[in-house]
């Protein structure tokens, strides 16, 4: 592991990726995206998961910033999607892709330019 400091967008992206790694959490996010805010009880009625398990997953999704708990009537908490952390993770991936694209393009240009290990001509296409 590196000793370099982790910047905020990278930390946010890491939390998002960790949250999305679990298929149950992805299913919860999918339900919230499709049907809007819901309680843990609502979600347990829609998914084959206990309310207690849903509540644990919702806590992790809340910590990652992907859902926001909103107090409702009779102390019931409804959870709604929060897209900002997902956007930060997308920007992180886009920056990573840009960092890879330039060296990969240079390698491709080098290989396409006739620098072949066997010393022969580039293959015809």
C-alpha positions, -999 to +999 in steps of 0.1 A: +000+000+000+012+035-008+020+062+017+008+089-006-022+110+006-056+101-009-075+130-023-112+135-016-125+125-051-104+093-050-117+085-015-152+091-026-147+068-057-132+041-034-163+042-012-186+041-042-168+011-058-168-007-024-205-001-021-212-012-057-192-044-053-221-061-035-250-074-057-275-068-029-265-031-026-267-028-064-303-043-062-312-018-035-299+011-056-318-003-086-350-004-066-346+032-054-338+043-089-368+026-104-394+033-077-381+063-058-375+068-020-384+038+002-380+025+038-360-006+047-394-023+052-406-013+017-374-026+002-375-059+021-410-064+006-396-060-029-363-079-026-356-114-012-337-100+017-347-094+054-354-059+067-324-062+090-300-071+062-315-043+041-309-019+070-272-029+072-268-024+035-285+010+037-261+021+064-231+013+042-248+030+012-254+060+035-218+061+046-208+060+009-231+089+003-251+070-023-284+073-004-297+099+020-320+090+049-350+113+053-371+111+085-407+103+078-438+099+097-439+076+128-401+075+130-399+057+096-368+066+076-371+068+039-340+065+017-335+083-015-307+082-041-279+108-040-261+109-073-231+132-065-208+104-052-216+083-084-207+113-105-174+117-087-166+080-093-174+084-130-151+114-132-124+094-114-128+066-140-128+091-169-095+107-156-080+072-152-090+063-187-074+095-200-042+086-182-042+052-199-053+064-233-022+084-241+004+057-233-018+031-251-021+053-282+016+058-282+022+020-280-003+014-308+014+041-329+048+025-322+036-010-331+017+002-362+047+022-373+067-008-383+087-015-351+081-052-349+099-077-329+106-100-358+121-072-379+097-079-407+070-058-423+039-048-404+011-073-411-014-064-438-050-057-427 
